Amino acid sequence: MKNRMARIIAGTVLLCPLYSYASVETMMSNLQSAILNVLAPVICICGIIFSGFKLAMGDESAKKTLLWSCIGTVATFTAPSLLSFLQNRVAS
């Protein structure tokens, strides 16, 4: 049984090298894209909305929370540009 499974796997690798060797770079690029384009902006906007509600309710720490939310948002939205700049510098 083990020999048969090994032959099937070897045949798959030989016949379909594109599918059997998934590129780590592609996977990491897709993950980076998903995080920076979808997840991070949603978290930043939720942080600003949460800070706004705290400010509207009269919480004393709301201004500090809003400031840090804005700093995090700026850092998040500039991260793709910074990453592409660094990737170009390292690649050359």
C-alpha positions as CSV (number, residue, x, y, z in Angstrom):
1,M,0.0,0.0,0.0
2,K,2.8,2.4,0.8
3,N,4.6,1.6,-2.4
4,R,1.4,2.4,-4.4
5,M,0.9,5.7,-2.6
6,A,4.6,6.6,-3.2
7,R,4.2,5.9,-6.9
8,I,1.0,8.0,-7.1
9,I,2.7,10.9,-5.4
10,A,5.8,10.6,-7.6
11,G,3.7,10.4,-10.7
12,T,1.8,13.5,-9.6
13,V,5.0,15.4,-9.0
14,L,6.3,14.4,-12.5
15,L,3.1,15.0,-14.4
16,C,1.9,18.2,-12.7
17,P,5.0,20.1,-11.3
18,L,3.1,23.4,-11.3
19,Y,0.5,22.1,-8.9
20,S,2.8,19.9,-6.8
21,Y,5.3,22.6,-6.0
22,A,3.3,25.5,-4.6
23,S,5.4,28.6,-4.5
24,V,6.0,30.0,-1.0
25,E,6.5,33.4,-2.4
26,T,3.1,33.4,-4.1
27,M,1.5,32.2,-0.9
28,M,3.2,34.9,1.2
29,S,2.3,37.5,-1.4
30,N,-1.4,36.5,-1.4
31,L,-1.4,36.6,2.4
32,Q,0.3,40.0,2.5
33,S,-2.2,41.3,0.0
34,A,-5.2,39.9,2.0
35,I,-3.9,41.4,5.3
36,L,-3.0,44.8,3.9
37,N,-5.9,45.3,1.6
38,V,-8.8,43.8,3.6
39,L,-8.1,43.1,7.2
40,A,-6.0,46.0,8.3
41,P,-8.2,48.8,7.0
42,V,-11.3,47.2,8.6
43,I,-9.5,47.0,11.9
44,C,-8.3,50.6,11.6
45,I,-11.7,51.9,10.8
46,C,-13.3,50.0,13.6
47,G,-10.7,51.5,16.0
48,I,-11.5,55.0,14.9
49,I,-15.3,54.4,15.2
50,F,-14.7,52.8,18.7
51,S,-12.7,55.9,19.7
52,G,-15.4,58.2,18.4
53,F,-18.0,56.4,20.5
54,K,-15.8,56.7,23.5
55,L,-15.3,60.4,22.9
56,A,-19.1,60.9,22.4
57,M,-19.7,59.2,25.7
58,G,-17.3,61.5,27.5
59,D,-14.6,59.1,28.4
60,E,-11.4,60.9,29.4
61,S,-9.0,58.4,27.7
62,A,-10.9,58.7,24.3
63,K,-8.6,61.4,22.9
64,K,-5.5,59.3,23.6
65,T,-7.3,56.3,22.0
66,L,-8.3,58.3,19.0
67,L,-4.7,59.6,18.6
68,W,-3.3,56.1,18.6
69,S,-6.0,54.9,16.3
70,C,-5.1,57.6,13.8
71,I,-1.4,56.9,14.1
72,G,-2.1,53.2,13.5
73,T,-4.3,54.0,10.5
74,V,-1.6,56.1,8.9
75,A,1.0,53.4,9.5
76,T,-1.3,50.8,8.1
77,F,-2.1,52.7,4.9
78,T,1.5,53.6,4.2
79,A,2.7,50.0,4.9
80,P,2.2,48.7,1.3
81,S,4.2,51.6,-0.2
82,L,7.0,51.0,2.4
83,L,7.0,47.3,1.7
84,S,7.2,47.7,-2.0
85,F,10.0,50.2,-1.6
86,L,12.0,47.9,0.7
87,Q,11.4,44.9,-1.7
88,N,12.8,46.9,-4.6
89,R,15.8,48.0,-2.6
90,V,16.6,44.4,-1.4
91,A,16.0,42.9,-4.9
92,S,18.5,45.3,-6.6
